[in-house]
Every structure is written in structure tokens, then in C-alpha cells.
Amino acid sequence: MEIETLEGPSEFLKIMGDYPRNRILDFLLGNTNYDFTLKEIAKKSKVGYATIKRIWHHFIKTELVKPTRKVGKAVFYKYNNYGGNGKKLRKFYLEIIFNEVEKEVMNEKELMIIRESEKSDNISEEEFLKKQPGLK
């Protein structure tokens, strides 16, 4: 399961910056119901395994992640929704996502209103789109 947006990097990464630590957070915050090994996190967040090994102690120290189980040598980790930092960061992440969705919904509503207005003026949708740069 890989987090991908339809149009490039997530809104979280656009705002916070596309850095390894933020990519890991973006992946974990989008998959809070699952646990992963460091190798899976590296692959799915597109961060090098060596980089994750180097910075992972920050995630544990700040209680953003917690170990859930161990299978052989592999330790599985999950985002900690219940820790103080985890709750706050999750709330911030969701606000960013919801704000972006609201913007898209508003843009769609405005576009529908404009199209209805133009249609009532007996202009075809194709003609309307030709007159509006950037709307297609």
C-alpha cells in the first residue's frame, strides 16, 4: 500500500518540504491503522534504508512511533496516535488535507456555477472552455 496523490506530492509535503523525515511522516500519517518494518517504510516512503536507520531514533524518542510486534529479527512499528506529539501532528496533518479538499470543492462549485450561467446564455460548453484560459 503506497500513498500516492493523483497530482504529485501530497499537500503535507508541499507545505512542510520534501525531506526524508517528512516523507516518512507523510507515509505513516496516511497509514495509521497498519504496522510496518523499517524496510517497508523505506520502500513505501521512498527514503533510503540507511537514512531511516540514521534518523529513526528521533521518531522513537519523540514517541511518534511505537513498536507493535516482532517477527524473527524484524520489528514492526506503527504511528502512535495516542501520544501527545502524535495526536497534535495527526491533527495538523488532517487539517492540511481537509483544507486542500475544501479548496478543490469550492473550485468545482464555482466552475459549475459559471458553466450553468454560460449555458443559460446559450453558449456551448466547448465555446465556454475556449473563452476561459486554464479551465479544461
C-alpha positions in Angstrom: 0.0 0.0 0.0 1.6 3.2 -1.2 0.4 6.7 -0.6 0.2 8.5 -3.9 -1.8 11.6 -4.8 -3.3 12.0 -8.2 -1.3 15.1 -9.0 2.2 14.7 -7.5 3.4 15.2 -3.9 1.0 15.4 -1.1 -0.2 18.7 0.3 1.7 17.9 3.5 5.0 17.7 1.6 4.3 20.8 -0.3 3.8 22.8 2.9 6.4 21.1 5.1 9.0 20.4 2.5 10.0 17.2 0.7 12.6 15.9 3.1 13.2 12.3 4.2 11.8 12.9 7.7 8.6 14.5 6.2 8.2 11.7 3.7 8.3 9.1 6.5 5.7 11.1 8.5 3.5 11.6 5.4 3.6 7.8 4.8 3.0 6.9 8.5 0.2 9.5 9.0 -1.6 8.2 5.9 -1.4 4.6 7.2 -2.1 4.9 10.9 -4.0 1.6 11.1 -1.1 -0.6 10.0 2.3 -1.5 11.2 5.4 -1.8 9.1 9.1 -2.8 9.3 11.8 -0.2 8.7 12.4 -1.8 5.3 8.8 -1.4 4.3 8.7 2.1 5.5 11.8 2.9 3.5 10.4 1.4 0.3 6.9 2.9 0.6 8.0 6.4 1.7 10.8 6.4 -0.9 13.5 7.1 1.6 16.8 5.1 1.7 17.0 2.4 4.4 20.3 3.9 5.7 18.6 7.2 6.1 15.8 5.7 8.1 18.2 3.8 10.3 20.1 7.1 10.9 17.0 9.2 11.9 14.6 6.5 13.3 15.7 7.2 16.9 14.1 10.6 16.7 10.7 9.0 15.9 11.0 6.7 18.9 12.4 9.3 21.2 9.5 11.7 20.5 7.0 8.8 20.7 5.7 9.4 17.2 6.0 5.6 16.6 5.8 2.6 18.8 6.9 -1.0 18.2 3.9 -3.3 17.8 5.4 -6.8 17.3 8.5 -8.7 16.4 8.7 -11.4 13.7 12.2 -13.0 13.8 14.6 -10.1 13.7 12.1 -7.7 12.1 10.4 -5.2 14.4 7.1 -3.7 13.2 6.3 -0.1 14.1 3.1 1.9 14.0 2.3 5.6 14.2 1.4 6.5 17.7 -2.0 8.3 17.6 -2.3 8.4 21.3 0.9 10.1 22.4 0.8 13.9 22.9 3.1 14.7 19.9 1.4 12.1 17.7 -2.1 13.5 18.4 -1.0 17.0 17.6 0.8 16.1 14.5 -2.0 14.0 13.2 -4.5 16.9 13.8 -2.2 19.2 11.9 -1.8 16.7 9.0 -5.6 16.2 8.7 -6.2 20.0 8.8 -3.8 20.3 5.8 -5.6 17.6 3.9 -9.1 18.9 4.7 -8.2 22.5 3.7 -7.0 21.2 0.3 -10.2 19.2 -0.2 -12.3 22.3 0.7 -10.4 24.4 -1.8 -11.0 21.7 -4.5 -14.7 21.5 -3.7 -15.1 25.3 -3.8 -13.3 25.5 -7.1 -15.6 22.8 -8.5 -18.7 24.6 -7.2 -17.5 27.9 -8.8 -16.8 26.1 -12.1 -20.3 24.5 -12.1 -21.9 27.9 -11.4 -20.0 29.6 -14.2 -20.8 26.7 -16.6 -24.5 26.9 -15.7 -24.5 30.6 -16.2 -22.9 30.3 -19.6 -25.2 27.5 -20.6 -28.2 29.7 -19.8 -26.7 32.2 -22.2 -26.9 29.6 -24.9 -23.1 29.1 -25.2 -21.9 25.6 -25.6 -19.6 24.1 -23.0 -16.8 23.8 -25.6 -17.1 27.5 -26.5 -17.1 28.4 -22.8 -14.0 26.4 -22.2 -12.3 28.1 -25.2 -13.0 31.5 -23.6 -11.7 30.5 -20.2 -7.9 30.0 -20.1 -6.9 27.4 -17.6 -10.3 25.7 -17.3 -10.4 22.3 -19.1 
